[in-house]
Amino acid sequence: MFVLSAQVIPGIFVAMMLRMDVSTGFRSNYFQSAFLGYVLGLGSTIVVMNLFNAAQPALLYIVPAVLGCVFLHAAIRGDVEKVRGSPVCIPFARCAMLGVCHRLCTTAYPKFSP
C-alpha cells in the first residue's frame, strides 16, 4: 500500500517538469523523463517489495529515479543549470493572485521582474 506522500511529493516535481515543458513550448520533453522515472521507481518498489516479502518505502525508489532521469536528460541536453536553478513563475497575465505572484517572483528572483 502506498502512502499519500509517495504520490504527492514526486507528483509535484513531475508537474513542475510539465510546467517547464509548457513554458518552452514542449521542446525539452522533461515531463516525459520525469514520468519515465516515476514509472521506473514505482516498478522497482513493487519488484523489491515482492522479492523481500516486506513493505518498502516507495519514496526510497521513486525520488532517486525521477531526479536521476530528469538530471540525466538535462546533462545530455546541457541544461543542468536551467533545470536545477530556474524558477517557473506563473505568467503575470494569467495569475489569479497577481500581486502575490509578482512579489514572490521579483523578491526571490530579481532578474525576472518585468
C-alpha positions as CSV (number, residue, x, y, z in Angstrom):
1,M,0.0,0.0,0.0
2,F,1.4,3.4,-1.0
3,V,1.0,6.3,1.3
4,L,-0.1,9.7,0.0
5,S,3.4,11.2,0.2
6,A,4.7,8.6,-2.2
7,Q,2.4,10.1,-4.8
8,V,2.3,13.8,-3.9
9,I,5.9,14.7,-3.4
10,P,7.2,13.2,-6.7
11,G,4.0,14.2,-8.4
12,I,4.7,17.9,-7.6
13,F,8.1,17.5,-9.3
14,V,6.6,15.8,-12.3
15,A,4.1,18.7,-12.5
16,M,6.9,21.2,-12.3
17,M,8.6,19.5,-15.2
18,L,5.3,19.7,-17.2
19,R,5.2,23.4,-16.4
20,M,8.7,23.8,-17.6
21,D,7.9,22.0,-20.9
22,V,4.8,24.2,-21.4
23,S,7.0,27.3,-20.9
24,T,9.4,26.1,-23.5
25,G,6.8,25.0,-26.0
26,F,7.3,21.3,-25.4
27,R,10.7,21.4,-26.9
28,S,12.6,19.9,-23.9
29,N,10.4,16.9,-23.0
30,Y,11.4,16.9,-19.3
31,F,7.9,15.8,-18.4
32,Q,8.4,12.5,-20.3
33,S,11.7,11.9,-18.5
34,A,10.1,12.7,-15.1
35,F,7.2,10.4,-15.8
36,L,9.5,7.6,-17.0
37,G,11.5,8.0,-13.8
38,Y,8.3,7.8,-11.8
39,V,7.2,4.6,-13.6
40,L,10.7,3.0,-13.1
41,G,10.8,4.0,-9.4
42,L,7.3,2.6,-8.8
43,G,8.2,-0.6,-10.7
44,S,11.4,-1.1,-8.8
45,T,9.5,-0.6,-5.5
46,I,7.0,-3.3,-6.4
47,V,9.8,-5.7,-7.5
48,V,11.7,-5.2,-4.3
49,M,8.6,-5.4,-2.2
50,N,7.7,-8.8,-3.8
51,L,11.2,-10.0,-3.7
52,F,11.7,-9.5,0.0
53,N,8.0,-10.0,1.0
54,A,8.1,-6.8,3.1
55,A,6.8,-3.3,2.8
56,Q,9.2,-0.9,1.2
57,P,9.3,2.9,1.4
58,A,8.2,3.9,-2.1
59,L,10.0,7.3,-1.8
60,L,13.3,5.5,-1.4
61,Y,13.0,4.3,-5.0
62,I,10.7,6.8,-6.7
63,V,12.5,10.1,-5.8
64,P,16.0,9.0,-7.0
65,A,14.5,7.5,-10.2
66,V,12.6,10.7,-11.0
67,L,15.5,13.0,-10.2
68,G,18.0,10.7,-11.9
69,C,16.0,10.5,-15.2
70,V,15.5,14.3,-15.3
71,F,19.0,15.3,-14.5
72,L,20.4,12.7,-16.9
73,H,18.2,14.1,-19.6
74,A,19.3,17.7,-18.6
75,A,23.0,16.6,-18.7
76,I,22.6,15.2,-22.2
77,R,21.0,18.4,-23.4
78,G,23.4,20.6,-21.5
79,D,20.5,22.2,-19.5
80,V,21.5,21.2,-15.9
81,E,21.7,24.8,-14.7
82,K,18.4,25.6,-16.3
83,V,16.7,22.6,-14.6
84,R,18.4,23.0,-11.3
85,G,18.1,26.7,-10.7
86,S,15.5,28.3,-12.9
87,P,12.2,29.5,-11.4
88,V,9.0,28.7,-13.1
89,C,6.9,31.8,-12.3
90,I,3.3,32.0,-13.3
91,P,2.9,34.5,-16.2
92,F,1.5,37.7,-14.7
93,A,-1.4,37.9,-17.0
94,R,-2.8,34.5,-16.1
95,C,-2.2,34.7,-12.3
96,A,-5.3,34.9,-10.1
97,M,-3.3,36.4,-7.3
98,L,-1.3,38.9,-9.4
99,G,0.2,40.9,-6.5
100,V,1.3,37.9,-4.5
101,C,2.9,36.2,-7.5
102,H,4.6,39.4,-8.6
103,R,6.1,40.0,-5.2
104,L,7.2,36.4,-4.8
105,C,8.8,36.2,-8.2
106,T,10.5,39.6,-8.0
107,T,11.7,39.1,-4.5
108,A,13.1,35.6,-4.9
109,Y,14.3,36.1,-8.5
110,P,15.0,39.8,-9.2
111,K,16.2,39.2,-12.7
112,F,12.6,38.0,-13.6
113,S,10.9,41.3,-12.7
114,P,9.1,42.9,-15.6
